[in-house]
């Protein structure tokens, strides 16, 4: 039976889960896949107890001639990029769940892999244990994929779920997420949308087989979402979710991440806690939904080991570097529906000035609700019909100049 020797750089939550999965299910993998996986060496800066040799020097793994597959589980852009490129240069295949390095440096990584004729696999980079990138690159190859969208960040979904289900304010829900281990001590990359934007770029690339430059991905986070927004959205039949959205308009692609009003009857509205769910629309397959645990060591390890098995059975590498560069549609040209909340004095004529600002910029109002007055201030919630982002932004700037409008939230 073919034996595959693996080196794991980074023995934290994910790396140690990969080693444990291979140890625990070694016989099952051998029976089903016809290959024997062996963790030959691990690397971590900390002192780690393991059943295999552990070094503090990653290059002992990278330079080991017996190791054919390197699992990079360090995370972040650097030094992970250095380890990945060095492994490729030594002719080793690489498996990584590192969405940040792939989104920021994917072109460089895949070009190097193409030159050396090795694989770089990354199923664990999006959706944890959810199989999504592999189906896009294999099972759905006969389909024309037009759209991929969904919940790809468990931290923000947990926070928004707590705000919706238990009436928590953002700060309280974030504190709870940290206590549960769903949020890092510094959760900036999650709550400001960076993590989801990395995943959106990777998803779009896999779906449309195009190179997606991360710096063209528009993204927003959830830190400005208030309990008022959650309440008003519910009153009109919606829940708020942070969605990653990628659409292909005849070769021109839009990729964006932002809080979105999701109808309560849509399946995504029921995806709560740290779970992820991703929709794929294709022709002729129609709509598919992929749902499951979006993060965590065991779930991500499942995806990583699947990539290792895939490499062990493959005969030819197909690389991202051969794909064309996408033409990214600027956010100002994207058309969508919008929710706007503003605070203004409860005074005659204010709403007329707001309506005129929208009308002058060709932004059509679908519904207006004036909520209860607090003191002398009223909250006005406005739902916008399909409108171009640039037009809406111009209207918002005009509204902010309307006399006595105190605050505008979008």
C-alpha positions in Angstrom: 0.0 0.0 0.0 1.2 3.5 -0.9 2.5 5.4 2.1 2.4 9.2 2.3 4.6 11.0 4.8 3.3 14.3 6.0 4.9 17.2 7.9 2.7 19.6 9.9 4.0 23.2 10.5 2.0 24.6 13.4 0.6 22.2 16.0 -2.1 24.5 17.4 -5.8 23.8 17.3 -5.9 22.9 13.6 -2.5 21.2 13.2 -2.9 19.0 16.3 -6.4 18.1 15.1 -5.0 16.9 11.7 -2.5 14.7 13.5 -5.1 13.3 15.8 -7.5 12.5 12.9 -4.8 10.7 10.9 -3.8 8.7 14.1 -7.4 7.9 15.0 -8.7 7.0 11.5 -5.5 5.7 9.9 -7.0 2.2 9.3 -10.3 3.6 7.9 -8.4 5.9 5.6 -6.2 3.1 4.3 -9.3 0.9 3.7 -11.3 3.5 1.9 -8.6 5.5 0.0 -5.9 2.8 -0.5 -3.1 5.0 1.0 -1.4 5.0 4.4 -1.0 8.4 5.9 1.9 9.0 8.3 2.7 12.1 10.2 6.5 12.0 9.9 7.3 15.2 11.8 5.6 18.3 13.3 6.8 21.8 14.1 5.8 24.3 16.7 7.6 27.0 18.6 6.1 25.7 21.8 7.0 22.5 23.6 4.5 20.0 22.3 4.1 16.3 23.3 3.3 14.1 20.3 3.7 10.5 19.1 5.9 11.8 16.2 9.1 13.9 16.2 8.5 17.6 16.9 11.0 20.4 15.9 11.0 24.1 16.4 12.6 24.6 13.0 10.0 24.4 10.1 12.8 23.9 7.6 13.6 20.5 9.1 10.2 19.5 7.6 10.6 21.5 4.4 14.0 20.0 3.7 13.2 16.4 4.7 13.3 14.4 1.5 11.0 11.7 2.8 8.1 14.2 3.4 6.0 14.7 0.3 3.1 16.8 1.7 3.4 19.8 4.0 0.4 21.0 6.0 0.8 24.7 6.8 -1.3 25.5 9.9 0.5 28.6 11.2 -2.1 31.1 9.9 -1.6 34.7 8.8 0.4 36.1 5.9 3.9 35.9 7.3 5.8 33.7 7.9 3.3 31.3 6.4 4.0 32.5 2.9 7.7 31.8 3.3 7.1 28.3 4.5 4.6 27.6 1.6 7.0 28.9 -1.1 10.0 27.1 0.4 8.0 23.8 0.5 6.9 24.3 -3.2 10.5 25.0 -4.2 11.6 21.7 -2.6 9.0 20.0 -4.8 6.5 19.3 -2.0 2.7 19.5 -2.2 1.1 21.9 0.2 -2.2 21.8 2.1 -3.3 24.9 3.9 -6.5 26.2 5.6 -4.9 29.7 5.6 -7.4 32.0 3.9 -5.4 35.1 4.6 -2.2 34.1 2.8 -4.2 32.6 -0.1 -6.4 35.7 -0.6 -3.4 38.1 -0.3 -0.7 36.0 -2.0 -2.5 33.3 -4.0 -1.2 34.4 -7.3 2.4 34.1 -6.2 1.8 30.8 -4.5 -0.1 29.1 -7.4 2.4 30.4 -10.0 5.2 28.8 -8.0 3.2 25.6 -7.7 2.6 25.5 -11.4 6.3 25.9 -12.2 7.2 23.0 -9.9 4.3 20.9 -10.9 2.9 20.4 -7.4 -0.5 20.8 -5.8 -1.6 23.5 -3.4 -4.9 22.5 -1.8 -7.1 24.6 0.5 -10.5 23.1 1.2 -10.2 24.0 4.9 -9.8 27.8 4.1 -13.6 28.3 3.6 -16.4 26.8 5.6 -14.3 24.7 7.9 -15.4 21.1 7.4 -18.0 22.0 4.7 -17.0 20.5 1.3 -17.4 23.5 -1.0 -14.2 24.2 -2.9 -13.8 20.6 -4.1 -17.4 20.4 -5.4 -16.9 23.7 -7.2 -13.7 22.5 -8.8 -14.8 18.9 -9.6 -18.4 17.9 -9.2 -19.9 21.1 -10.7 -17.4 21.6 -13.5 -20.2 21.0 -16.1 -22.2 23.9 -14.7 -22.1 27.6 -15.4 -21.9 29.0 -11.9 -23.5 32.5 -11.7 -23.6 33.2 -8.0 -22.1 32.1 -4.7 -23.2 33.6 -1.4 -23.6 32.8 2.2 -22.5 33.0 5.8 -18.8 32.2 6.0 -17.7 33.6 9.4 -18.9 31.8 12.5 -17.9 34.6 15.0 -20.0 37.3 13.4 -22.9 34.9 12.9 -22.8 33.9 16.6 -22.8 37.6 17.6 -25.7 38.5 15.3 -27.6 35.4 16.4 -27.3 36.4 20.1 -28.4 39.9 19.2 -31.4 38.5 17.4 -32.5 35.7 19.8 -31.6 37.2 23.2 -31.8 41.0 22.5 -28.1 41.5 23.4 -26.3 44.6 22.3 -23.2 44.1 20.1 -20.7 44.5 22.9 -22.5 42.0 25.1 -22.7 39.5 22.3 -19.0 39.9 21.5 -18.1 39.3 25.1 -20.2 36.1 25.1 -18.5 35.0 21.9 -15.0 35.4 23.5 -16.2 33.4 26.6 -17.3 30.6 24.3 -14.1 30.6 22.3 -15.8 31.7 19.1 -14.0 35.1 19.0 -10.3 35.8 19.4 -9.0 38.1 22.1 -8.5 40.7 19.3 -11.6 40.0 17.1 -10.9 42.8 14.6 -10.5 40.6 11.5 -13.8 38.9 12.2 -16.0 41.7 13.2 -14.7 44.2 10.6 -15.2 41.7 7.8 -11.6 40.9 6.8 -11.9 37.1 7.4 -15.1 36.9 5.4 -13.6 39.0 2.6 -10.6 36.6 2.3 -13.1 33.7 2.0 -15.2 35.6 -0.5 -12.2 36.0 -2.8 -11.3 32.3 -2.5 -14.9 31.3 -3.1 -15.3 33.5 -6.1 -12.1 32.2 -7.6 -13.2 28.6 -7.2 -16.7 29.2 -8.5 -15.8 31.3 -11.6 -12.3 29.9 -12.2 -10.9 33.4 -12.3 -8.1 35.2 -10.4 -9.8 37.5 -7.8 -7.6 40.3 -6.4 -8.4 40.7 -2.7 -7.8 44.4 -2.8 -10.8 44.8 -5.1 -13.2 43.1 -2.7 -15.6 45.5 -0.9 -16.2 44.6 2.7 -17.9 45.9 5.8 -18.2 44.4 9.3 -20.9 44.3 11.9 -19.6 46.6 14.6 -22.1 49.3 13.7 -25.2 47.0 14.0 -27.3 48.0 16.9 -30.2 46.3 18.7 -32.4 48.9 17.0 -31.4 47.6 13.6 -32.1 44.0 14.7 -35.5 45.0 16.1 -36.6 47.1 13.0 -35.4 44.4 10.6 -37.5 41.8 12.5 -40.6 44.0 12.3 -40.5 44.1 8.5 -39.8 40.4 8.2 -36.0 40.1 8.0 -33.0 39.0 10.0 -29.5 40.6 9.7 -26.6 38.4 8.5 -23.1 39.1 7.4 -23.0 37.7 3.9 -20.2 37.1 1.4 -21.6 37.6 -2.1 -20.0 36.8 -5.4 -21.8 37.1 -8.8 -20.6 36.6 -12.3 -22.2 39.0 -14.9 -20.9 37.6 -18.2 -17.3 37.8 -17.2 -17.6 40.9 -15.0 -17.5 39.8 -11.3 -18.8 41.5 -8.2 -17.4 40.3 -4.8 -18.6 41.9 -1.6 -19.1 41.3 2.1 -21.6 43.3 4.2 -24.5 43.0 6.7 -27.6 42.0 4.7 -31.3 41.8 5.4 -32.3 38.2 4.8 -36.0 37.3 4.6 -37.1 35.2 7.6 -38.4 32.5 5.2 -35.0 32.1 3.5 -33.0 29.1 4.8 -30.0 31.3 5.6 -32.1 33.2 8.2 -32.2 30.0 10.3 -28.4 29.5 10.3 -27.5 30.5 13.8 -24.6 30.4 16.2 -21.1 29.6 14.8 -22.5 27.6 11.8 -21.8 28.4 8.2 -24.0 28.0 5.1 -23.1 28.7 1.4 -25.5 28.9 -1.5 -24.4 28.0 -5.1 -26.5 28.9 -8.1 -25.6 27.2 -11.4 -26.9 26.1 -14.7 -28.2 23.4 -15.1 -27.9 22.3 -11.4 -30.0 25.1 -10.0 -29.6 26.1 -6.3 -27.5 24.1 -3.8 -26.9 24.8 -0.2 -23.8 23.6 1.8 -24.2 23.8 5.6 -22.1 22.8 8.5 -19.5 23.6 11.2 -17.6 26.6 9.8 -14.5 26.5 12.0 -12.8 24.6 14.7 -10.0 22.0 14.8 -11.8 18.8 14.0 -14.0 20.2 11.2 -11.0 21.9 9.5 -8.9 18.8 10.0 -11.5 16.8 8.1 -11.1 19.1 5.1 -7.3 19.1 5.3 -7.1 15.3 5.4 -9.5 15.1 2.4 -7.1 17.4 0.5 -4.2 15.1 1.5 -6.0 12.0 0.2 -6.9 13.9 -3.0 -3.3 14.7 -3.7 -2.2 11.2 -3.0 -4.6 9.9 -5.7 -4.2 12.6 -8.3 -2.1 12.4 -11.4 -2.0 15.9 -12.8 -2.2 19.4 -11.1 -4.5 22.1 -12.4 -3.6 25.5 -11.2 -5.2 28.8 -10.4 -2.3 30.6 -12.1 -3.7 29.4 -15.5 -7.0 31.2 -14.9 -7.7 34.6 -16.3 -7.7 37.7 -14.1 -11.3 38.7 -13.3 -12.8 42.1 -14.2 -14.1 43.2 -10.9 -17.2 45.4 -10.9 -16.6 48.5 -8.7 -18.9 48.7 -5.7 -20.3 52.0 -6.9 -21.7 50.2 -10.0 -23.4 47.4 -8.1 -27.2 47.6 -7.7 -29.0 46.3 -4.7 -31.7 47.0 -2.2 -30.8 48.9 0.9 -31.9 49.6 4.5 -31.3 53.1 5.9 -31.8 54.2 9.5 -31.6 57.9 10.5 -32.2 60.0 13.5 -33.8 63.5 13.1 -35.9 65.9 15.2 -39.6 65.1 15.2 -40.4 68.2 13.2 -42.6 69.0 10.2 -40.7 69.0 6.8 -37.7 66.8 7.7 -39.1 63.8 5.9 -39.8 65.9 2.8 -36.2 67.0 2.6 -35.0 63.5 3.0 -37.3 62.2 0.3 -36.2 64.9 -2.1 -32.6 64.0 -1.6 -33.3 60.4 -2.6 -35.5 61.4 -5.6 -32.9 63.8 -7.0 -30.4 61.0 -7.1 -32.8 58.5 -8.7 -33.1 56.4 -5.6 -36.6 55.0 -5.2 -38.1 54.5 -1.7 -40.0 51.2 -1.1 -41.2 51.8 2.4 -40.8 54.4 5.2 -41.4 53.8 8.9 -41.2 56.5 11.6 -40.6 54.9 14.9 -41.5 56.2 18.4 -40.1 59.5 19.4 -37.5 59.5 22.1 -37.3 62.9 23.7 -37.6 65.2 20.7 -35.9 62.8 18.2 -37.5 60.3 15.9 -36.0 57.3 14.2 -36.9 56.9 10.5 -36.3 53.5 8.8 -36.3 53.6 5.0 -36.2 50.6 2.7 -34.8 51.3 -0.8 -35.8 49.6 -4.0 -33.1 48.3 -6.3 -30.6 51.2 -6.7 -27.0 51.8 -7.7 -24.6 52.1 -4.8 -23.1 55.4 -6.2 -26.5 57.0 -6.4 -27.4 55.9 -2.8 -24.1 57.2 -1.5 -24.7 60.6 -3.1 -28.2 60.7 -1.6 -26.8 59.9 1.8 -24.3 62.7 1.6 -27.1 65.1 0.7 -29.2 63.8 3.6 -26.4 64.4 6.0 -26.5 68.1 5.0 -30.3 68.3 5.5 -30.9 70.7 8.4 -31.2 69.0 11.7 -30.6 65.4 10.6 -28.6 64.0 13.4 -27.3 60.6 12.4 -27.6 58.4 9.3 -26.8 54.6 9.3 -26.6 52.4 6.3 
